[in-house]
Amino acid sequence: ARVTDADASPDGNWVVLRTNDELFFYRTRELLAGARDEPQRFNLRALREPQGEGVAFGADGMVYLAGEGNRGGTLASLRCITSG
């Protein structure tokens, strides 16, 4: 799958990569150290976005998703709860 967007959390602890239909969350320190740990993955197919592409961290654990497509685009938000 091709990465369409990425962002870092406001506190710098997390990096999220987006493909058209999945999110991959990495701990920043592990990513920068070259660790090959499996990311936390979230399947976005249930959103039925015609062409999901954008991702951005917001305040208070919010993650915003944006998509393009033949219906004028989509916008969704998710609340993420992480530990550690």
ZIBEL-V505497 format. One line per field, one symbol per residue. psi: psi as a letter, one per 20 degrees, with the letter a starting at -180 (. if undefined). burial: 1 if it has 9 or more other ideal C-beta (glycine too) atoms within 8 Angstrom, else 0. Layout:
psi=???
burial=???
//
This chain:
psi=qppirqrqqhijhqppqpahjqqopqpghhghijqkqprpqppjhhilphmpgqqpqaqkjqppqqqraijjrqpqqqppoqq.
burial=000111111000011111111111110101100000000010010010110111111000011111101000010011000000
//
